[in-house]
Amino acid sequence: MRETITDLANWPKSRNDHPILKSSNEALLYAQLVYDNLQQQQALVTFRDEAYQMLRLERQKKKPNPQRMMDLAVTAQLYRECFMHTLRILDEINPTKGG
């Protein structure tokens, strides 16, 4: 059983310094660690966009690798989920007042 990461400094990162997210649960946990850090939230959007760009490049290859395309699509989705979780957490903390 893997130990739950409770500190952003201990979060595993890729070679290009992007957080490694392997599941929706990890996306939620990461969101709980960064929801109050605007710079980290914006980085999630950038990471997602970079994954989509790499996916587009892979698709354009003469012989695209289907597994690589799937991995990139999942990575982009997990960054998107994480970002959406940060927004949801912020909304729960500071709900907008309807009028």
C-alpha positions in Angstrom: 0.0 0.0 0.0 1.3 3.4 -0.9 1.6 6.1 1.6 -0.5 9.2 1.2 1.5 12.3 0.3 0.5 15.2 2.5 3.2 17.7 1.6 3.6 19.4 -1.8 7.4 19.2 -1.5 7.2 15.4 -1.5 4.9 15.1 -4.5 6.6 13.0 -7.3 7.5 15.1 -10.3 8.4 14.3 -13.9 11.7 15.2 -15.5 10.2 18.4 -16.7 9.1 19.2 -13.1 5.4 18.5 -13.7 3.5 16.8 -10.9 2.8 13.1 -11.6 -0.9 12.3 -11.3 -1.9 8.7 -11.8 -5.6 8.8 -10.8 -8.6 11.0 -10.1 -7.9 10.5 -6.4 -4.4 11.8 -6.8 -5.8 14.8 -8.8 -8.1 15.6 -5.9 -5.4 15.2 -3.3 -3.0 17.5 -5.3 -5.8 20.0 -5.7 -6.3 20.0 -1.9 -2.6 20.9 -1.6 -2.5 23.7 -4.1 -6.0 25.2 -4.1 -4.8 28.4 -2.3 -1.8 28.9 -4.6 -2.7 30.8 -7.8 0.6 30.2 -9.4 0.2 26.4 -9.0 -3.4 26.6 -10.3 -2.2 28.4 -13.4 0.6 25.8 -13.8 -2.0 23.0 -14.0 -3.6 24.8 -17.0 -0.2 25.1 -18.6 0.7 21.4 -17.9 -2.7 20.4 -19.5 -2.0 22.5 -22.5 1.5 21.1 -22.9 0.1 17.5 -22.7 -2.5 18.4 -25.4 0.3 19.9 -27.6 2.4 16.8 -27.3 -0.7 14.7 -28.1 -1.3 16.8 -31.3 2.4 16.3 -32.3 2.1 12.5 -31.7 -1.0 12.3 -33.9 0.8 14.1 -36.7 3.6 11.5 -36.9 3.7 9.1 -39.8 3.3 6.2 -37.3 1.7 7.6 -34.1 2.1 5.5 -31.0 -1.4 4.7 -29.7 -0.2 4.0 -26.1 1.7 7.3 -26.0 -1.4 9.1 -27.3 -3.5 7.5 -24.6 -1.0 8.3 -21.9 -0.9 12.0 -23.0 -4.7 12.2 -23.2 -5.1 10.7 -19.6 -2.4 13.1 -18.3 -4.2 16.1 -19.8 -7.5 15.0 -18.3 -6.0 14.5 -14.9 -4.5 18.0 -14.9 -7.9 19.3 -16.0 -9.6 17.4 -13.2 -7.1 18.7 -10.7 -7.7 22.3 -11.8 -11.5 21.9 -11.6 -11.1 20.5 -8.1 -9.2 23.6 -7.0 -12.0 25.8 -8.3 -14.6 23.7 -6.5 -12.7 23.8 -3.2 -12.3 27.6 -3.5 -16.1 27.9 -4.2 -16.9 25.8 -1.2 -14.6 28.0 1.0 -15.9 31.3 -0.5 -19.3 30.7 -2.1 -20.6 33.5 -4.2 -23.7 35.1 -2.7 -26.6 34.9 -5.0 -29.0 37.8 -5.3 
